[in-house]
Amino acid sequence: MAYINGLRSFGHRSELAAARSKSQKRESTGKWMNALARAEHAHWLCREAAELARKGKQKEAEESARRGINELKERSVSPRFS
């Protein structure tokens, strides 16, 4: 949740700066919003995995958790380091 809240904060700050700038649109604002959407989706997948695990559906839980982690990796790891 701290990661998501950080993205929200940076995205909001970028939106405020874009609103103050009349001459040019900030390219980073859309990227912050995209990162936030992906992080929220990853969080949802991991919560789903926890619920599946509680129900004893280990295989489905592992797949959901893997998808959630991969969602975060795609967003936060530079291609040259993966």
N, C-alpha and C positions, 0 to 999 in steps of 0.2 A: 504494500500500500504506500510506503514511503516513496518508492520509485514513481508510482502513478501520481502521487501528490506533487512530486518534484516536476514531473512533466507538465502537470496542470499549471504550476506556478510559472515555469519558463514560457509556456504557451500564452498565458495571460499577459505576461510582461511583453512578449513579442507583439501581441495584439494591441496593447497600449501604445507601444512605440510606433506601430504601423498607423494607428489613428492620429498620432502627432505629426507624422511625416506626410505632408501633402504631395510631395513630388514623386516619391517612388514607393512601390509596394514591397514589403519585406518578403523575400523568398523563404525565410526560415519559419514564418508563421504557419504555413501549410505543413511544413515538415514536423513541427512540434505537435500539431493536431493529429497528423498521421501516426506519429510515435505514441501518442496518448491512446488512440483507438486500438492500436496493436497491443499495447500493454494491458488495456482493459480486457481485450479478448483473451489474452494469455492468462490473465488472472481468473477469468470465468472458466477457462478450460481446466486450470489447476483446481479450482473449487469443485468443478464437476468430477474431477478425478478423485478428490477426497470423499465425495458423496458416494461414488461408485465403490470405492474401497470399503466404506462403512457397510455397504450392502453385500460385500463379499464378492464383488465382480472385479477380481484382481486384473484380469487381462484387459478389460475395457478401461479400468482405472489407469493402468500403466500407459496405454495408448493415448488417453486424454492428457495425462501429465506430460508425456513426450511431446505431444503437439503444442502444449502450452509453453514448454521450455524452448522448443524450436522457434516458436513465434517470437520470443524474447531474443533469442540468439540472432535471428535474421535482422532484427532492428538494431541491436546494440554491438554486434561484432563486425568490425571492418572486414570486407572480403579478403584483404591481404593477410589477415590473421586467422582465417578459418581453414 
